Amino acid sequence: MKSRLSFLFLLLAAFGMISCNSEEAPDKPNVVIIFLDDSGWADFEPFGEVAVETPNVSQLAAEGAAFHNFYVPQAVCSASRSALLSACYPGRTKVFGAHGPNAWGLDTTYATMGEVFSKAGYATAAFGKWHCGDQPETRSYARGFDETCGLMYSNDMWKNHPESPDYWGQWPLKFWENGEVTIEEVDHAHQKNLTRWYTEHAVDFIDRHQDAPFLLYVPHSMPHVPLYCSDEFEGKSGKGLYWDVMLEIDWSVGEINRALKERGLDENTIVILTSDNGPWISYGNHAGITPFREAKGTSFDGGVRSACIIKYPGGIEAGAVSERTFGSVDLLPTLCQLAGVPLPENDIDGENVWDLISGKEGAENPHAYYAFSNGNNFEGVMSGDGSWKLHLPHGYRVLETEGADGIPGKYGRAQIDTALFDMVNDPLETTNVISEQAEIAAELIGIAETHISRFYSD
C-alpha cells in the first residue's frame, strides 16, 4: 500500500498537480517599458529642478530607483529604438539615424524583444511610435508583438513639417492598429490624442492579461515635435505647451502604474521609464532640459545620456538613486535573465547587468566599453564603469539660433579632435585630459580601433 501511495505521489508531482518543493516557483515577471521621444535628462523631478511637478513619475521613482548614468548608443530615433529592442549596436545592425516612410529598418535577422519574449510564451504589445521599419516584414505587428497601435515613424514626418512640408507630404502619416491602417491621414486633432490612445490601449492590455506574463512596450510619440496634448492638459501647466505635454505623459505613467496595482500585478512587474535620447534643443521652448553638453544628434552626454527609472518591488530598493553605468543595449539580456527567457539566437552586444541595477555590493559592469555613434559615423567609447569617455575626431552640430513655438532654430558646425574626459569629475565634458591620462587614452583608442574593425570596416 505504501509503495502504491508513493507511486501516486510521484505521478501527481510529475504532472504538476502538487509541488515537491516547500515554496512555489515564482511567476515569470511582467515587463513594461515606457520609452519617451526626445525627453530631456532633467525633465522630471527625480533628476532636476523642473518647471512643473510630475507626481506620477516621482512616485514611480520612489517605488523604484533612479539611474543617473544610463546611455543609448546613438542619440537619434531609429538607431536608438532598434538598439533597445535588439540589444545590438547600430554598427552591427546598420540602423543609423532616423528612418523615413517605407524604410526597411531593423533587419529581420536581428530578433526584437517582442520576438524573444513571444517565443517564450509571453503576451506582447507595442503601443506608440515604432520607427524600426515601415515595410510589411519590419513593422511592429510583424516583429513579435501580438497587439499594436500607433505611428510607424516620427510624428513630424507629415505635410505640416515646418521646414520640408512638400517632401514629407508625399507620404500621408498613417495610424496603424494590429496590422491595419485605421486612420489614413493623421491630422492635428489626431495628434492631440496620441498619448491618450497609447495609454488607453496599454491599460486595456493589462486588464486582459492578468493571468499570464506579458511584455508591454509603450514608445510614446511625445515630446518629439510637433507637440500635442489632449484638451484636458492644454494650458494646464501654465508653463507652455512642452510642459503641458509632459504633464500628460506623467498622467500616462500614473495610469499604467495604477492599473498594475489595481490588478494585483505590481509586485511581479518590472517597469522601466526612459527616453530614446536627449532633447531637440533647436526647438527652444518646445524642447526639454539637459544639464550636459550638447543634445540630441550628438555623441556628447546631452544626446546619449537619458534619465532612467526602474521599478521592481523586491528586486530593487525603493527610493534608491544609482550612479552605476549601463546602457539600453543591456536591457534585453537583463530582462531575459530575470524572466528565464532564452537570449536571441543572433549575436548581441548587450550584457546582463542585473547585479548593477539591483545594487549588489561589489558588482562590476561586464562591459569593457560602451560605443557611441552619430549617423553612420563611429565617434567614441566610454569605459564600462563610466569613468572615462573618449571622443575620436569628428564634427558635430552646435546650436546657433534657438527656435520657438514649433519653429526650429539654426545649427552651426564644430569639430572635436581626439579627446578624453574624466566623467566622474567632469561630466559636462569640458576639459580634455588626454595628455595627463595618456595610458587610459591609449587603452580606449585601442578599444575604439577594435570596434571599428568589427563593425565599420566594410
PyMOL commands that set and color helices and strands:
alter all, ss='L'
color gray80, all
select helices_A, chain A and resi 2-14+55-63+77-86+90-93+113-119+140-142+165-168+188-192+194-208+241-262+266-268+281-286+301-304+328-339+354-357+438-455
alter helices_A, ss='H'
color red, helices_A
select strands_A, chain A and resi 30-36+65-71+123-127+147-150+175-177+180-183+214-219+269-275+305-311+320-327+369-374+377-383+388-391+394-401+410-416+419-422
alter strands_A, ss='S'
color yellow, strands_A
deselect
rebuild
show_as cartoon
